[in-house]
Amino acid sequence: MSTAENKATVVAFYNALNEANYDLAASMCHEDFIFYNQIDTPRPGAEGFIEAEKKHIDAFEGCHFTAETVGEGDRVAAYVLTEGKHTGNFYGMEPTGRTMRMSMGNFFTFKDGKIIEKRAHYDRHDILQQLGWMPN
């Protein structure tokens, strides 16, 4: 696939998550897909990724992702903004009703036209501060 097609797949991937269409998001992942939700925490398989993301998405009412992409060849980087109202359990924290807004740097690698690797980098401490669970 071309760089443009890979970038379009990343945007479509986030659109599928926005619509809670987890099957569609998983279908964009290679059979050997690995998700790293931080530097060295691998979750093999699209199912592990969906399980982790669904917990986050479900914890924030109105959760919405917006992705801006750059890429070359089989690699795409996405600057992702997300926000939502904390209405569900998040890492064991009861809902606060606060709005959380955060940005992430996500890095995708493609193989055979599908996402084979996704790496996410974000500031978890910032989220906890916004929810009132950590001091500023």
C-alpha positions as CSV (number, residue, x, y, z in Angstrom):
1,M,0.0,0.0,0.0
2,S,1.0,3.6,-0.5
3,T,1.8,6.0,2.2
4,A,-1.5,7.9,1.5
5,E,-3.4,4.6,1.8
6,N,-1.7,3.8,5.1
7,K,-2.5,7.3,6.5
8,A,-6.1,6.9,5.4
9,T,-6.3,3.5,7.2
10,V,-5.1,5.2,10.4
11,V,-7.8,7.8,10.1
12,A,-10.4,5.2,9.3
13,F,-9.2,3.2,12.3
14,Y,-9.9,6.1,14.7
15,N,-13.2,6.7,13.0
16,A,-14.1,3.1,13.7
17,L,-13.2,3.6,17.4
18,N,-15.3,6.8,17.5
19,E,-18.3,4.8,16.2
20,A,-17.5,1.9,18.7
21,N,-17.2,-0.3,15.7
22,Y,-14.5,-2.5,17.3
23,D,-14.9,-5.3,14.7
24,L,-14.1,-2.9,11.9
25,A,-11.1,-1.5,13.8
26,A,-9.8,-5.1,14.5
27,S,-10.2,-5.9,10.8
28,M,-7.6,-3.3,9.9
29,C,-5.1,-5.1,12.1
30,H,-2.7,-7.8,10.8
31,E,-3.0,-11.3,12.2
32,D,0.4,-10.7,13.9
33,F,-0.7,-7.4,15.4
34,I,1.0,-6.1,18.6
35,F,-0.1,-3.1,20.6
36,Y,2.3,-1.3,23.0
37,N,0.2,0.9,25.2
38,Q,3.5,2.3,26.7
39,I,7.1,1.7,25.8
40,D,7.5,-2.0,26.7
41,T,4.1,-3.3,27.5
42,P,3.1,-5.5,24.5
43,R,-0.4,-6.8,24.0
44,P,-0.4,-9.3,21.1
45,G,-3.4,-9.6,18.9
46,A,-6.1,-7.1,17.9
47,E,-8.3,-8.5,20.7
48,G,-5.9,-7.3,23.4
49,F,-5.8,-3.9,21.9
50,I,-9.6,-3.7,21.6
51,E,-10.1,-4.9,25.1
52,A,-7.7,-2.2,26.5
53,E,-9.2,0.6,24.3
54,K,-12.8,-0.3,25.0
55,K,-12.2,0.1,28.8
56,H,-10.8,3.6,28.2
57,I,-13.5,4.6,25.7
58,D,-16.3,3.3,27.9
59,A,-15.0,5.3,30.9
60,F,-15.5,8.6,29.0
61,E,-18.9,9.5,27.7
62,G,-18.6,11.2,24.3
63,C,-15.1,10.0,23.9
64,H,-13.9,11.1,20.5
65,F,-10.6,10.8,18.7
66,T,-9.2,13.2,16.1
67,A,-6.0,12.2,14.3
68,E,-3.6,14.1,12.2
69,T,-1.1,11.9,10.4
70,V,2.3,12.0,8.7
71,G,4.0,9.0,7.2
72,E,6.4,7.4,4.8
73,G,6.1,4.0,3.4
74,D,4.9,1.4,5.9
75,R,5.1,3.8,8.9
76,V,2.6,6.4,10.0
77,A,2.7,8.7,13.0
78,A,-0.5,10.1,14.3
79,Y,-1.0,13.1,16.6
80,V,-4.3,12.2,18.4
81,L,-6.5,14.4,20.5
82,T,-9.2,12.8,22.6
83,E,-11.6,14.0,25.1
84,G,-14.7,12.9,27.0
85,K,-16.6,13.1,30.3
86,H,-15.4,10.7,33.0
87,T,-18.6,8.7,33.6
88,G,-17.2,5.2,34.0
89,N,-14.5,3.3,35.9
90,F,-11.0,4.2,34.8
91,Y,-8.1,2.3,36.3
92,G,-10.2,1.6,39.3
93,M,-11.2,5.2,39.7
94,E,-14.9,5.9,40.2
95,P,-16.5,8.4,37.8
96,T,-15.7,12.1,38.6
97,G,-17.9,13.7,36.0
98,R,-14.9,15.8,34.9
99,T,-13.9,16.3,31.3
100,M,-10.6,14.8,30.3
101,R,-8.7,16.1,27.2
102,M,-5.4,14.7,26.2
103,S,-3.1,14.2,23.3
104,M,-1.1,11.1,22.3
105,G,1.7,10.3,19.9
106,N,0.8,7.0,18.2
107,F,3.1,5.2,15.8
108,F,1.8,2.6,13.3
109,T,3.7,0.0,11.2
110,F,2.0,-1.7,8.3
111,K,2.5,-5.1,6.7
112,D,0.5,-6.6,3.9
113,G,-1.8,-3.5,3.9
114,K,-2.8,-3.9,7.6
115,I,-1.6,-2.5,10.9
116,I,0.9,-4.9,12.4
117,E,2.1,-2.6,15.2
118,K,0.7,0.3,17.2
119,R,2.7,2.2,19.8
120,A,1.0,4.7,22.0
121,H,2.7,7.4,24.0
122,Y,0.8,9.7,26.4
123,D,1.0,11.3,29.8
124,R,-1.1,9.2,32.1
125,H,-0.2,11.6,35.0
126,D,-1.9,14.4,33.1
127,I,-5.1,12.4,32.9
128,L,-5.0,11.7,36.6
129,Q,-4.5,15.4,37.4
130,Q,-7.4,16.3,35.2
131,L,-9.6,13.8,37.0
132,G,-8.5,15.2,40.4
133,W,-6.6,12.1,41.4
134,M,-3.2,13.6,41.4
135,P,-1.9,17.0,42.6
136,N,-0.9,19.5,39.9
